[in-house]
Amino acid sequence: MRSIPGLLVALITASPPASEVAATGLTESRRIRDADIRFFESRIVRDPGGALDLVRLGGLLLLRYRDRGDEQDLVTAERAARRALSNRGRHNDAGWRLLTAALSGQHRFLEARRGAERQVAMAPEDAAAQAILGEVLLELGEYPAADRIFRRLTPRRFEPALAPRYARWLELRGQAGAARRLLESARDAATGAGDLIPFEQRAWYDLRLAELAFRFRAWRTAAREIENGLARVPDDWRLLALAARLALRTGTVDRAIDFGNASLAQRLDPATLATVGDAWQRKGNPGRAEEHFRAMEAMSQSPPGGFHRSWYLALLDHDRRIPEVLARVQADLETRRDVYGYDLFAWALYKSGRTAEARRVMSQALAWGTEDPELRARARILGVVR
């Protein structure tokens, strides 16, 4: 196992506590949000023909989804958006924006594209609307069209509504370093805004930076970003899941189990079940490992929020349900021809014993110059790159 610095050990062998002020603020923020959800739900019952309250309710549900990961909130937000647009179809930019966000969260990107295009048509000079459309085009693999949008937005890339989406474009187009610097700048601006930006939003920047560092095997940086995020939101299931993966990768197996279980207590995620199962396998307990792998299979049978690529990658990595995953990935590529769709399809073909086809598909995944060591590691196994 690769050796790691003492500082990294310290960071990943204890969950970083949130400050008392941060913990109190987070609890109060959640209390207010949930009270506001109940308030707008009751107003909508009394006045079902309005639009503004429905949009406000939907926005709060999206915030709660990012916090809890309960995909029912996405479904309810979509319904709120559609009702708002039905009640007021004209001059309702906020309704279309809500609908696009709810559909994107459910991985229904073709439908989200129509909503994003409607926003741009209504407000062609709105940079945020353009960035939202660009983000959806990236998910669909429409890279030339996304390139045209984001290049036009370059002078405004530091604006809060644009920075995360612009950074994603940079990352996918082979400029991961520039993406990291832009995210750091956006995170600093969000932190400086204080209470105007929710704790969960600030922790989201920490998560994105931690994920980026993890992919590039910058373990020390990933650990620090995870620590930053958990100091803001100690029960963030995504940060806890990433902490489990980091602990497993760097050899602290017991902490991988601890972090993974803490994440699963918040959200039963198949990819995290796979991580904990791998940790038990490393500890020499195949029985406990198999329990988690079977739970992973069961949880990914009928995903309520749509196609989850991290789940299917976990299934492939553990040689589970390969024919089914191959069929699902191939169907997804009919409408979503992006880098990671081709990467996943290539891996499913390889796991199916169709190596020659897998190589051809992996070449398509590499064609856009995306910097991602994990993608390139799979390409090396296939013999596409050295």
C-alpha positions as CSV (number, residue, x, y, z in Angstrom):
1,M,0.0,0.0,0.0
2,R,1.3,3.4,-0.9
3,S,2.7,5.4,2.0
4,I,0.9,8.6,3.0
5,P,2.1,11.7,4.9
6,G,1.4,11.9,8.6
7,L,-0.8,15.0,8.1
8,L,-3.1,13.1,5.8
9,V,-3.4,10.3,8.3
10,A,-4.5,12.9,10.9
11,L,-7.1,14.3,8.6
12,I,-8.7,11.0,7.6
13,T,-8.6,9.2,10.9
14,A,-11.0,11.5,12.7
15,S,-14.1,13.2,11.5
16,P,-13.5,16.9,11.6
17,P,-15.9,18.5,14.0
18,A,-18.0,21.5,13.0
19,S,-17.5,24.6,15.1
20,E,-20.3,25.3,17.6
21,V,-21.3,28.4,15.7
22,A,-21.4,26.5,12.4
23,A,-23.4,23.6,13.8
24,T,-25.9,26.0,15.4
25,G,-26.2,28.0,12.2
26,L,-26.7,24.9,10.1
27,T,-29.5,23.6,12.4
28,E,-31.2,26.9,12.3
29,S,-30.9,27.2,8.6
30,R,-32.5,23.8,8.1
31,R,-35.3,24.6,10.6
32,I,-36.1,27.8,8.7
33,R,-36.0,26.0,5.3
34,D,-38.4,23.3,6.5
35,A,-40.7,25.8,8.1
36,D,-40.8,27.8,4.8
37,I,-41.6,24.6,2.9
38,R,-44.6,24.0,5.2
39,F,-45.6,27.7,4.9
40,F,-45.7,27.7,1.1
41,E,-47.4,24.3,0.9
42,S,-50.2,25.7,3.0
43,R,-50.5,28.9,0.9
44,I,-50.7,26.9,-2.3
45,V,-53.6,24.9,-0.8
46,R,-55.4,28.2,-0.1
47,D,-54.5,29.7,-3.5
48,P,-53.8,26.9,-6.0
49,G,-54.0,29.2,-9.0
50,G,-50.9,31.2,-8.3
51,A,-47.3,30.7,-9.7
52,L,-44.9,32.5,-7.5
53,D,-45.5,30.4,-4.4
54,L,-45.1,27.3,-6.4
55,V,-41.7,28.4,-7.7
56,R,-40.6,29.4,-4.2
57,L,-41.7,26.0,-2.9
58,G,-39.8,24.2,-5.7
59,G,-36.7,26.2,-5.0
60,L,-36.8,25.2,-1.3
61,L,-37.3,21.6,-2.3
62,L,-34.2,21.7,-4.5
63,L,-32.2,23.0,-1.5
64,R,-33.5,20.2,0.6
65,Y,-32.6,17.7,-2.0
66,R,-29.0,18.9,-2.2
67,D,-28.9,18.5,1.6
68,R,-30.7,15.2,2.1
69,G,-30.4,13.5,-1.3
70,D,-34.1,12.4,-1.2
71,E,-35.1,12.2,-4.9
72,Q,-38.7,12.6,-4.0
73,D,-38.0,16.3,-3.5
74,L,-36.9,16.5,-7.1
75,V,-40.1,14.9,-8.3
76,T,-42.2,17.3,-6.1
77,A,-40.2,20.3,-7.3
78,E,-40.8,19.3,-10.9
79,R,-44.6,19.1,-10.2
80,A,-44.5,22.5,-8.6
81,A,-42.7,23.9,-11.7
82,R,-45.2,22.4,-14.1
83,R,-48.1,23.7,-12.1
84,A,-46.5,27.2,-11.9
85,L,-46.1,27.2,-15.7
86,S,-49.6,25.9,-16.2
87,N,-50.9,28.7,-14.0
88,R,-48.8,31.4,-15.7
89,G,-47.1,30.3,-18.9
90,R,-45.9,33.8,-20.0
91,H,-43.2,35.8,-18.3
92,N,-42.3,33.0,-16.0
93,D,-38.6,32.6,-16.4
94,A,-38.3,31.4,-12.8
95,G,-40.7,28.5,-13.5
96,W,-38.7,27.3,-16.5
97,R,-35.5,27.6,-14.5
98,L,-37.0,25.5,-11.7
99,L,-38.3,22.9,-14.2
100,T,-34.9,22.6,-15.9
101,A,-33.1,22.2,-12.5
102,A,-35.6,19.5,-11.3
103,L,-35.3,17.6,-14.6
104,S,-31.5,17.8,-14.6
105,G,-31.4,16.4,-11.1
106,Q,-33.4,13.4,-12.3
107,H,-30.9,13.0,-15.2
108,R,-33.7,13.7,-17.8
109,F,-31.4,15.9,-19.8
110,L,-33.4,15.9,-23.1
111,E,-36.4,17.4,-21.4
112,A,-34.1,19.7,-19.4
113,R,-32.6,20.9,-22.7
114,R,-36.0,22.1,-23.9
115,G,-36.5,24.0,-20.7
116,A,-33.1,25.6,-20.9
117,E,-33.6,26.6,-24.5
118,R,-36.9,28.2,-23.6
119,Q,-35.1,30.3,-21.0
120,V,-32.6,31.5,-23.5
121,A,-35.3,32.2,-26.0
122,M,-37.1,34.4,-23.5
123,A,-34.0,36.2,-22.3
124,P,-31.2,35.9,-24.9
125,E,-28.8,38.2,-23.0
126,D,-29.2,36.4,-19.7
127,A,-25.8,34.9,-19.0
128,A,-27.1,32.5,-16.3
129,A,-29.7,31.1,-18.7
130,Q,-27.0,30.5,-21.3
131,A,-24.7,28.8,-18.7
132,I,-27.6,26.5,-17.7
133,L,-28.1,25.5,-21.3
134,G,-24.4,25.0,-21.7
135,E,-24.4,22.7,-18.7
136,V,-27.2,20.6,-20.1
137,L,-25.4,20.4,-23.5
138,L,-22.3,19.1,-21.7
139,E,-24.4,16.3,-20.1
140,L,-25.8,15.4,-23.5
141,G,-22.3,15.3,-25.1
142,E,-23.1,18.2,-27.4
143,Y,-19.6,19.6,-26.9
144,P,-19.3,22.0,-29.9
145,A,-22.6,23.7,-29.0
146,A,-21.5,23.9,-25.4
147,D,-18.1,25.3,-26.4
148,R,-19.7,28.1,-28.3
149,I,-21.8,29.1,-25.3
150,F,-19.0,29.0,-22.7
151,R,-16.5,30.8,-24.9
152,R,-18.9,33.7,-25.1
153,L,-19.2,33.7,-21.3
154,T,-15.5,33.7,-20.6
155,P,-15.4,37.4,-19.5
156,R,-18.1,36.7,-17.0
157,R,-16.9,33.3,-15.7
158,F,-16.3,34.6,-12.2
159,E,-20.0,35.5,-11.6
160,P,-21.6,33.1,-9.0
161,A,-24.3,31.8,-11.3
162,L,-21.7,31.0,-14.0
163,A,-18.5,29.9,-12.2
164,P,-19.5,26.2,-11.3
165,R,-20.9,25.5,-14.8
166,Y,-17.9,27.2,-16.5
167,A,-15.5,25.1,-14.3
168,R,-17.3,21.9,-15.3
169,W,-16.8,22.9,-19.0
170,L,-13.1,23.5,-18.4
171,E,-12.7,20.2,-16.6
172,L,-14.3,18.2,-19.4
173,R,-12.4,20.1,-22.1
174,G,-9.0,19.2,-20.7
175,Q,-8.3,22.2,-18.4
176,A,-8.7,20.7,-14.9
177,G,-6.2,23.1,-13.3
178,A,-8.1,26.2,-14.6
179,A,-11.3,24.5,-13.3
180,R,-9.9,24.1,-9.9
181,R,-8.7,27.7,-9.7
182,L,-12.1,29.0,-10.7
183,L,-13.9,26.8,-8.2
184,E,-11.5,28.0,-5.4
185,S,-12.3,31.6,-6.4
186,A,-16.1,30.9,-6.3
187,R,-15.8,29.1,-3.0
188,D,-13.9,32.1,-1.5
189,A,-16.6,34.5,-2.8
190,A,-19.4,32.3,-1.3
191,T,-17.6,32.1,2.0
192,G,-17.1,35.8,2.1
193,A,-20.8,36.4,1.5
194,G,-21.5,34.9,4.9
195,D,-25.1,34.1,5.8
196,L,-26.2,35.1,2.3
197,I,-25.0,31.7,1.1
198,P,-26.3,28.6,2.8
199,F,-23.9,26.3,4.6
200,E,-24.8,23.5,2.2
201,Q,-23.9,25.6,-0.8
202,R,-20.5,26.5,0.6
203,A,-19.9,22.8,1.4
204,W,-20.8,21.9,-2.1
205,Y,-17.8,23.8,-3.4
206,D,-15.6,21.9,-0.9
207,L,-17.1,18.7,-2.3
208,R,-16.4,19.6,-5.9
209,L,-12.8,20.5,-5.1
210,A,-12.3,17.4,-3.1
211,E,-13.7,15.2,-5.9
212,L,-11.4,16.9,-8.4
213,A,-8.4,16.4,-6.1
214,F,-9.4,12.7,-5.5
215,R,-9.6,12.0,-9.2
216,F,-6.1,13.4,-9.7
217,R,-4.8,11.4,-6.7
218,A,-3.9,14.5,-4.7
219,W,-4.7,12.8,-1.4
220,R,-3.6,15.6,0.9
221,T,-5.6,18.2,-1.0
222,A,-8.7,16.0,-1.1
223,A,-8.4,15.3,2.6
224,R,-8.2,19.1,3.4
225,E,-11.2,19.9,1.2
226,I,-13.3,17.1,2.8
227,E,-12.3,18.5,6.2
228,N,-13.4,22.0,5.1
229,G,-16.8,20.6,3.9
230,L,-17.5,18.5,7.0
231,A,-16.6,21.4,9.2
232,R,-19.5,23.3,7.6
233,V,-21.9,20.3,7.2
234,P,-20.8,17.4,9.4
235,D,-23.6,15.0,8.1
236,D,-23.2,15.7,4.4
237,W,-23.6,12.2,2.9
238,R,-21.6,13.0,-0.3
239,L,-18.6,14.3,1.7
240,L,-18.7,11.3,4.0
241,A,-18.9,8.9,1.1
242,L,-15.9,10.6,-0.5
243,A,-14.1,10.4,2.8
244,A,-14.7,6.7,2.8
245,R,-13.3,6.3,-0.6
246,L,-10.2,8.3,0.3
247,A,-9.7,6.3,3.5
248,L,-10.0,3.1,1.5
249,R,-7.6,4.3,-1.2
250,T,-5.0,5.4,1.3
251,G,-5.1,2.2,3.5
252,T,-7.1,3.2,6.6
253,V,-9.7,0.5,6.1
254,D,-11.5,0.9,9.5
255,R,-12.0,4.6,8.9
256,A,-13.4,3.8,5.4
257,I,-16.0,1.6,7.1
258,D,-16.7,4.4,9.7
259,F,-17.1,7.1,7.1
260,G,-19.1,4.9,4.8
261,N,-21.5,3.9,7.5
262,A,-22.0,7.5,8.5
263,S,-22.8,8.4,4.9
264,L,-25.2,5.4,4.6
265,A,-27.0,6.5,7.7
266,Q,-28.0,9.7,5.8
267,R,-28.6,8.1,2.4
268,L,-28.5,4.5,1.3
269,D,-26.4,4.9,-1.8
270,P,-25.3,1.8,-3.8
271,A,-21.8,3.2,-4.7
272,T,-21.1,3.8,-1.0
273,L,-22.4,0.3,-0.1
274,A,-19.7,-1.0,-2.6
275,T,-17.0,1.1,-0.9
276,V,-17.9,-0.3,2.5
277,G,-18.0,-3.8,1.0
278,D,-14.6,-3.3,-0.5
279,A,-13.3,-2.3,3.0
280,W,-14.7,-5.4,4.6
281,Q,-13.1,-7.5,1.8
282,R,-9.7,-5.8,2.6
283,K,-10.2,-6.7,6.3
284,G,-10.5,-10.3,5.4
285,N,-14.2,-10.6,6.0
286,P,-15.8,-11.8,2.7
287,G,-19.1,-12.5,4.4
288,R,-19.7,-8.9,5.5
289,A,-18.4,-7.7,2.1
290,E,-20.9,-9.9,0.3
291,E,-23.8,-8.5,2.4
292,H,-22.9,-5.0,1.2
293,F,-22.5,-6.1,-2.4
294,R,-25.9,-7.7,-2.4
295,A,-27.4,-4.6,-0.9
296,M,-25.7,-2.6,-3.6
297,E,-27.4,-4.8,-6.2
298,A,-30.8,-4.5,-4.6
299,M,-30.6,-0.7,-4.2
300,S,-29.7,-0.2,-7.8
301,Q,-32.5,-2.4,-9.3
302,S,-35.0,0.4,-9.9
303,P,-33.3,3.8,-9.3
304,P,-36.1,6.3,-8.5
305,G,-34.2,9.3,-9.8
306,G,-33.1,7.9,-13.2
307,F,-29.9,6.6,-14.5
308,H,-27.0,6.7,-11.9
309,R,-23.7,6.1,-13.6
310,S,-21.7,5.8,-10.3
311,W,-24.0,2.9,-9.4
312,Y,-23.5,1.1,-12.7
313,L,-19.8,1.6,-12.5
314,A,-19.8,0.0,-9.1
315,L,-21.8,-3.0,-10.4
316,L,-19.3,-3.4,-13.3
317,D,-16.3,-3.1,-11.0
318,H,-17.7,-5.9,-8.9
319,D,-18.8,-8.1,-11.9
320,R,-22.5,-7.8,-11.0
321,R,-25.4,-7.8,-13.5
322,I,-23.1,-7.1,-16.4
323,P,-25.6,-7.9,-19.2
324,E,-28.2,-5.6,-17.7
325,V,-25.8,-2.7,-17.2
326,L,-24.5,-3.1,-20.7
327,A,-28.1,-2.8,-22.1
328,R,-28.9,0.2,-19.9
329,V,-25.7,2.0,-20.8
330,Q,-26.2,1.4,-24.5
331,A,-29.8,2.7,-24.3
332,D,-28.6,5.8,-22.5
333,L,-26.0,6.5,-25.2
334,E,-28.9,6.9,-27.7
335,T,-29.6,10.3,-26.3
336,R,-26.6,11.1,-24.1
337,R,-23.3,10.8,-26.0
338,D,-20.9,12.4,-23.6
339,V,-17.4,11.4,-22.5
340,Y,-18.5,9.4,-19.4
341,G,-21.3,7.6,-21.3
342,Y,-18.7,6.3,-23.8
343,D,-16.3,5.5,-20.9
344,L,-19.0,3.5,-19.1
345,F,-20.1,1.7,-22.3
346,A,-16.5,0.8,-23.1
347,W,-16.1,-0.6,-19.6
348,A,-19.3,-2.6,-19.8
349,L,-18.2,-4.1,-23.2
350,Y,-14.8,-5.0,-21.7
351,K,-16.5,-6.7,-18.7
352,S,-18.7,-8.6,-21.2
353,G,-15.6,-10.0,-23.0
354,R,-16.0,-7.7,-26.0
355,T,-12.5,-6.1,-25.8
356,A,-12.1,-5.0,-29.4
357,E,-15.4,-3.1,-29.4
358,A,-14.5,-1.7,-26.0
359,R,-11.3,-0.2,-27.4
360,R,-13.1,1.5,-30.2
361,V,-15.7,3.0,-27.8
362,M,-13.0,4.1,-25.4
363,S,-11.3,6.0,-28.2
364,Q,-14.5,8.0,-28.5
365,A,-14.4,8.8,-24.8
366,L,-10.8,10.1,-25.1
367,A,-11.5,12.1,-28.2
368,W,-12.4,15.4,-26.4
369,G,-9.3,15.6,-24.3
370,T,-10.9,15.3,-20.9
371,E,-8.4,15.2,-18.1
372,D,-9.4,12.4,-15.8
373,P,-6.9,9.9,-14.5
374,E,-9.6,7.4,-13.6
375,L,-10.9,7.4,-17.2
376,R,-7.4,7.1,-18.5
377,A,-6.7,4.2,-16.1
378,R,-9.5,2.2,-17.7
379,A,-8.2,3.2,-21.1
380,R,-4.8,1.8,-20.2
381,I,-6.4,-1.5,-19.1
382,L,-8.0,-1.7,-22.5
383,G,-4.7,-0.9,-24.2
384,V,-6.0,2.3,-25.8
385,V,-3.3,4.5,-24.1
386,R,-0.1,3.7,-22.3
